[in-house]
Amino acid sequence: MAPKLELGHRGEASEPDFLRGVLGELVLTFLFVFIGVGAAITAGKSPGGDAELTAVALGQALVVAVIATAGFHISGGHVNPAVTLSLAVGGHITLFRSSLYIVAQLLGSSVACVLLRWLTGGLATPVHMLADGVGPIQGVVAEVVFTFSLLFVIYAAIVDPRKLAPGIGPLLTGLLVGANTIAGGALTGASMNPARSFGPALAAGVWTHHWVYWVGPLTGGPLAVLVYESVFMAAPVDTHQLLPQQE
């Protein structure tokens, strides 16, 4: 399937929901990163190990589910440049609007992390880093896979008209993020979100292999959209309906 990219135009800015959507992404991403990074800081102050990773994963799962649900009617609740770009590839948002969404997401993440650093008295901000023995290419591949799974679930549970039930998509998305955090926390941190990685890197001033957390998610997300749109989105013959009974 070829990408369904639409450029859009400046006239969109005059639409009633445009500014609301951009501001919504700024606020929602601020809350998402503030809570998520705050949970990681708190977990980092407790004895480490599996319990710390589980606490971070649980925090990520809960905040994604809540923020996505709360923000769905405002802006779509993207809070993630990979999600925004992927939906643009699928033709669900114009490039003009998506570019401003991404700027808002990066700004919201940055403000959240700078505020956290001030509130905690300068405690170290957890930054996504590659684990020992994990090279940049391996990190990119891991982030591609994690973000592919994220967008596949978003498409299946939210975008696809044949989704299982209204309202369940954000919950499933949150659960997937939590599962990926557990699976990939020891590899790359399982970012799946350039904005989630950008704010902490800016606040901490640590940019080592930061590009991995852009290339991986911005490749894996659109790839999932292309696969889903090409293979699974077409309405198939429903084989699950009951056959009419003979009189």
C-alpha positions as CSV (number, residue, x, y, z in Angstrom):
1,M,0.0,0.0,0.0
2,A,1.3,3.5,-0.9
3,P,1.2,6.1,1.9
4,K,-1.9,8.3,2.0
5,L,0.0,11.4,2.9
6,E,-2.0,14.7,2.7
7,L,0.0,18.0,3.0
8,G,-2.8,20.1,4.4
9,H,-2.6,23.9,4.4
10,R,-2.4,26.9,6.7
11,G,-6.2,27.3,6.3
12,E,-6.6,24.4,8.7
13,A,-5.4,26.7,11.5
14,S,-8.7,28.5,11.3
15,E,-10.7,25.4,11.9
16,P,-12.4,25.3,15.4
17,D,-10.7,22.1,16.5
18,F,-7.2,22.9,15.2
19,L,-5.9,25.0,18.0
20,R,-7.7,22.9,20.5
21,G,-6.0,19.8,19.1
22,V,-2.5,21.4,19.2
23,L,-2.9,22.7,22.7
24,G,-4.4,19.4,23.7
25,E,-1.3,17.5,22.6
26,L,0.9,19.9,24.5
27,V,-1.1,19.5,27.7
28,L,-1.6,15.7,27.3
29,T,2.1,15.1,26.5
30,F,3.1,17.2,29.5
31,L,0.9,15.1,31.8
32,F,2.0,11.9,30.2
33,V,5.7,12.6,30.6
34,F,5.4,14.2,34.0
35,I,3.7,11.2,35.4
36,G,5.7,8.6,33.5
37,V,9.1,10.1,34.2
38,G,8.0,10.9,37.8
39,A,7.2,7.3,38.3
40,A,10.6,6.3,36.9
41,I,12.3,8.7,39.3
42,T,10.4,7.3,42.2
43,A,11.1,3.7,41.2
44,G,14.8,4.6,40.9
45,K,15.0,5.7,44.5
46,S,13.7,2.3,45.7
47,P,15.8,-1.0,45.7
48,G,16.3,-1.9,42.1
49,G,15.9,-5.1,40.2
50,D,12.7,-6.6,38.7
51,A,10.5,-4.7,41.1
52,E,11.8,-1.4,39.8
53,L,11.1,-2.3,36.2
54,T,7.7,-3.7,37.0
55,A,6.8,-0.4,38.8
56,V,7.9,1.6,35.8
57,A,6.0,-0.6,33.4
58,L,2.8,-0.4,35.5
59,G,3.1,3.4,35.7
60,Q,3.6,3.6,31.9
61,A,0.6,1.3,31.3
62,L,-1.7,3.3,33.5
63,V,-0.7,6.7,32.3
64,V,-1.0,5.7,28.6
65,A,-4.5,4.2,29.2
66,V,-5.8,7.2,31.1
67,I,-4.2,10.0,29.0
68,A,-5.3,8.3,25.7
69,T,-8.9,7.9,27.0
70,A,-9.1,11.5,28.4
71,G,-7.6,13.0,25.3
72,F,-9.2,11.0,22.5
73,H,-12.0,13.5,21.9
74,I,-9.6,16.5,22.1
75,S,-6.8,15.7,19.7
76,G,-6.9,11.9,19.4
77,G,-4.6,11.6,22.4
78,H,-1.5,10.8,20.4
79,V,1.2,12.1,22.9
80,N,3.8,10.5,20.6
81,P,5.4,11.7,17.3
82,A,5.5,8.1,16.1
83,V,1.7,7.8,16.5
84,T,1.2,11.1,14.8
85,L,3.4,10.4,11.9
86,S,1.9,6.9,11.5
87,L,-1.6,8.3,11.4
88,A,-0.4,10.8,8.8
89,V,1.0,7.9,6.7
90,G,-2.5,6.3,7.0
91,G,-4.2,9.5,5.8
92,H,-5.9,10.2,9.1
93,I,-4.2,13.5,9.8
94,T,-2.5,16.0,7.4
95,L,1.2,16.7,7.5
96,F,0.5,20.3,8.4
97,R,-1.5,19.4,11.5
98,S,0.8,16.5,12.4
99,S,3.9,18.7,12.3
100,L,2.4,21.1,14.8
101,Y,1.2,18.2,17.0
102,I,4.8,16.9,17.1
103,V,6.2,20.4,18.0
104,A,3.6,20.5,20.8
105,Q,4.5,17.0,22.0
106,L,8.2,17.9,22.2
107,L,7.4,21.1,24.0
108,G,5.1,19.4,26.5
109,S,7.7,16.7,27.2
110,S,10.5,19.3,27.7
111,V,8.5,21.4,30.1
112,A,7.5,18.3,32.1
113,C,11.1,17.1,32.6
114,V,12.5,20.6,33.4
115,L,9.7,21.0,36.0
116,L,10.4,17.6,37.5
117,R,14.1,18.4,37.7
118,W,13.3,21.5,39.6
119,L,10.7,19.9,41.9
120,T,13.0,17.1,42.8
121,G,15.9,19.4,43.7
122,G,18.0,18.3,40.7
123,L,17.6,14.5,41.0
124,A,18.9,12.6,38.0
125,T,16.3,12.4,35.2
126,P,16.1,8.9,33.9
127,V,17.2,8.9,30.2
128,H,16.6,6.2,27.7
129,M,19.9,4.5,27.2
130,L,21.1,1.4,25.4
131,A,22.0,-1.4,27.8
132,D,25.5,-2.8,27.9
133,G,26.1,-5.1,25.0
134,V,23.3,-3.5,22.9
135,G,24.6,-1.6,19.9
136,P,22.9,1.2,18.1
137,I,21.7,-1.0,15.2
138,Q,20.3,-3.5,17.7
139,G,18.6,-0.7,19.5
140,V,17.0,0.6,16.4
141,V,15.7,-2.8,15.5
142,A,14.3,-3.3,19.0
143,E,12.5,0.1,18.9
144,V,11.2,-0.7,15.4
145,V,9.6,-3.9,16.8
146,F,8.2,-2.3,19.9
147,T,6.7,0.6,18.0
148,F,5.4,-1.7,15.3
149,S,3.5,-3.6,17.9
150,L,2.2,-0.4,19.4
151,L,0.8,1.0,16.2
152,F,-0.5,-2.4,15.2
153,V,-2.6,-2.5,18.4
154,I,-3.7,1.1,17.9
155,Y,-4.9,0.3,14.4
156,A,-6.6,-2.9,15.4
157,A,-8.3,-1.6,18.6
158,I,-9.0,2.1,17.7
159,V,-8.6,2.9,14.0
160,D,-10.1,-0.2,12.3
161,P,-13.9,0.2,12.1
162,R,-14.2,-3.5,13.0
163,K,-12.6,-2.9,16.4
164,L,-13.9,-5.2,19.2
165,A,-15.7,-2.6,21.4
166,P,-15.8,1.2,21.7
167,G,-13.5,2.6,24.4
168,I,-11.4,-0.5,24.9
169,G,-8.6,0.7,22.6
170,P,-6.8,3.0,25.1
171,L,-6.8,0.2,27.7
172,L,-5.3,-2.3,25.3
173,T,-2.7,0.3,24.2
174,G,-1.7,0.9,27.8
175,L,-1.4,-2.8,28.5
176,L,0.8,-3.2,25.4
177,V,3.0,-0.3,26.5
178,G,3.4,-1.9,29.9
179,A,4.2,-5.3,28.4
180,N,6.8,-3.8,26.0
181,T,8.4,-1.9,28.9
182,I,8.9,-5.2,30.7
183,A,10.1,-6.9,27.6
184,G,12.5,-4.2,26.4
185,G,13.3,-2.3,29.5
186,A,16.6,-4.1,29.8
187,L,17.5,-3.5,26.1
188,T,16.6,0.1,25.2
189,G,14.1,1.1,27.8
190,A,11.3,0.4,25.2
191,S,10.7,4.1,24.5
192,M,8.4,3.7,21.4
193,N,8.0,7.5,21.7
194,P,10.6,10.2,20.6
195,A,8.9,12.8,22.7
196,R,9.2,10.6,25.8
197,S,12.9,10.3,25.1
198,F,13.5,13.9,24.1
199,G,12.3,15.7,27.3
200,P,14.5,13.6,29.7
201,A,17.5,13.9,27.3
202,L,17.1,17.7,27.2
203,A,16.7,18.1,31.0
204,A,19.7,15.8,31.7
205,G,21.8,17.0,28.8
206,V,22.5,13.4,27.8
207,W,22.2,12.7,24.1
208,T,24.1,9.5,23.8
209,H,22.5,7.4,21.0
210,H,19.5,9.6,21.2
211,W,19.0,9.3,17.5
212,V,18.1,5.6,18.1
213,Y,14.9,6.7,19.8
214,W,13.8,8.7,16.7
215,V,14.8,6.3,13.9
216,G,13.4,3.2,15.5
217,P,9.9,4.5,16.4
218,L,9.5,6.7,13.3
219,T,10.3,3.6,11.2
220,G,8.3,0.9,13.1
221,G,5.1,2.9,13.5
222,P,4.6,3.8,9.8
223,L,5.7,0.3,8.9
224,A,2.9,-1.1,11.0
225,V,0.4,1.2,9.3
226,L,1.5,0.1,5.9
227,V,1.2,-3.6,6.8
228,Y,-2.2,-3.2,8.5
229,E,-3.7,-1.1,5.8
230,S,-2.4,-3.5,3.1
231,V,-3.3,-6.8,4.7
232,F,-5.9,-6.4,7.5
233,M,-7.9,-3.2,6.9
234,A,-9.8,-4.4,3.8
235,A,-13.2,-5.6,4.9
236,P,-13.2,-9.4,4.6
237,V,-16.2,-11.7,4.3
238,D,-17.4,-12.1,7.8
239,T,-17.2,-15.8,8.5
240,H,-18.3,-15.4,12.1
241,Q,-22.0,-14.5,11.4
242,L,-24.6,-17.2,12.0
243,L,-26.0,-18.8,8.9
244,P,-29.7,-18.2,8.4
245,Q,-31.7,-21.2,9.7
246,Q,-33.9,-23.2,7.4
247,E,-37.6,-22.9,8.2
